[in-house]
C-alpha cells in the first residue's frame, strides 16, 4: 500500500489571499484572489475561476429549489502570482530580508509578496 505523503507536494507557491493569474485552461488570463489553498491535493480555489453550477433541492415544503454557482478547485500549477502594481504575472523566488525572514519575491519585478 502506497504512502499518501508520496503524492503530496512539499509546499505550494501560492497561499490564501494571493492575487494570481490563470495560465492555462478555459479561464486562461483570468486574474483573481486565492480563496482557499488545498496543499494535500495541490489545488487552489480562485475567485471567479472554474465556476460550477449546482442544483439544490428544496429543504422544506413550500420552499423552491435553487441553482447555485460556486468555484471548483484547479491545480496550483495552472496559476502564477500576479503583480497588481505592474500588471504582470511572474514566477517566484525565495529570498531573505535584512532581518533574516524568508520571503517570496516576484522574479520579473523584484516585488516582495510576504
C-alpha positions as CSV (number, residue, x, y, z in Angstrom):
1,X,0.0,0.0,0.0
2,X,1.5,3.3,-1.1
3,X,2.0,6.1,1.5
4,X,-0.2,9.1,0.9
5,X,2.6,11.5,1.5
6,X,4.5,10.4,-1.6
7,X,1.9,12.0,-3.9
8,X,1.6,15.2,-1.9
9,X,3.6,18.3,-2.9
10,X,6.1,19.5,-0.3
11,X,4.7,23.1,-0.4
12,X,2.8,25.3,-2.8
13,X,4.0,28.6,-4.3
14,X,0.6,30.3,-3.6
15,X,-1.2,31.0,-0.3
16,X,-4.7,32.1,0.6
17,X,-5.2,35.8,-0.2
18,X,-2.6,35.9,-3.1
19,X,-3.6,37.5,-6.4
20,X,-3.0,35.1,-9.2
21,X,-3.4,34.8,-13.0
22,X,-4.6,31.6,-14.6
23,X,-2.0,30.5,-17.3
24,X,-3.8,27.5,-18.9
25,X,-7.3,26.1,-19.4
26,X,-10.7,27.6,-20.3
27,X,-10.2,30.5,-17.8
28,X,-6.7,31.4,-19.2
29,X,-5.8,35.0,-18.5
30,X,-8.2,35.5,-15.6
31,X,-6.9,37.3,-12.6
32,X,-8.4,36.5,-9.2
33,X,-7.8,36.0,-5.5
34,X,-7.0,32.7,-3.9
35,X,-9.9,31.9,-1.6
36,X,-8.6,28.6,-0.4
37,X,-5.4,26.5,-0.7
38,X,-5.6,22.7,-0.6
39,X,-2.0,21.6,-0.2
40,X,-2.9,17.9,0.3
41,X,-4.3,17.8,-3.3
42,X,-2.0,20.5,-4.8
43,X,-5.1,22.6,-5.7
44,X,-6.4,26.1,-5.1
45,X,-9.8,27.7,-5.3
46,X,-9.6,31.1,-7.2
47,X,-12.4,33.7,-7.1
48,X,-14.3,33.7,-10.4
49,X,-12.4,30.8,-11.9
50,X,-13.7,27.3,-12.8
51,X,-17.4,28.1,-12.0
52,X,-19.7,25.1,-11.5
53,X,-23.5,25.2,-11.2
54,X,-25.2,23.1,-8.6
55,X,-28.9,22.3,-8.5
56,X,-30.1,22.4,-4.8
57,X,-33.4,20.7,-4.0
58,X,-35.9,22.4,-1.7
59,X,-35.3,21.6,2.0
60,X,-38.7,22.4,3.4
61,X,-42.2,22.1,1.9
62,X,-43.2,25.3,0.1
63,X,-39.6,26.3,-0.4
64,X,-38.4,26.5,-4.0
65,X,-35.2,24.9,-5.4
66,X,-32.2,26.9,-6.4
67,X,-29.3,26.9,-8.9
68,X,-26.1,27.8,-7.0
69,X,-22.9,28.7,-8.7
70,X,-19.6,28.1,-6.9
71,X,-15.9,27.9,-7.7
72,X,-14.3,24.5,-8.0
73,X,-10.6,23.7,-7.3
74,X,-7.9,23.9,-10.0
75,X,-4.3,22.6,-9.9
76,X,-1.9,25.2,-8.4
77,X,0.5,24.6,-11.3
78,X,-2.1,26.4,-13.6
79,X,-1.7,29.7,-11.7
80,X,1.1,32.3,-11.4
81,X,1.4,35.0,-8.9
82,X,0.3,38.4,-10.3
83,X,1.6,41.9,-9.5
84,X,-1.3,44.3,-9.3
85,X,1.1,47.3,-9.4
86,X,2.9,46.3,-12.6
87,X,0.0,44.2,-14.1
88,X,2.3,41.2,-14.9
89,X,2.4,37.6,-13.8
90,X,5.7,36.2,-12.6
91,X,7.4,33.2,-11.2
92,X,8.6,33.4,-7.6
93,X,12.0,33.2,-5.8
94,X,12.6,32.7,-2.1
95,X,14.9,35.4,-0.6
96,X,15.9,36.6,2.8
97,X,15.3,40.1,4.1
98,X,17.8,42.2,6.1
99,X,16.2,40.9,9.4
100,X,16.6,37.3,8.3
101,X,13.0,36.5,7.3
102,X,12.4,34.1,4.3
103,X,10.0,35.8,1.9
104,X,8.6,35.3,-1.6
105,X,9.7,37.7,-4.3
106,X,8.4,38.1,-7.9
107,X,11.2,37.4,-10.3
108,X,10.1,39.8,-13.0
109,X,9.5,42.8,-10.8
110,X,11.5,42.1,-7.6
111,X,8.4,42.9,-5.6
112,X,8.2,41.2,-2.1
113,X,4.9,39.3,-1.6
114,X,5.0,38.4,2.1
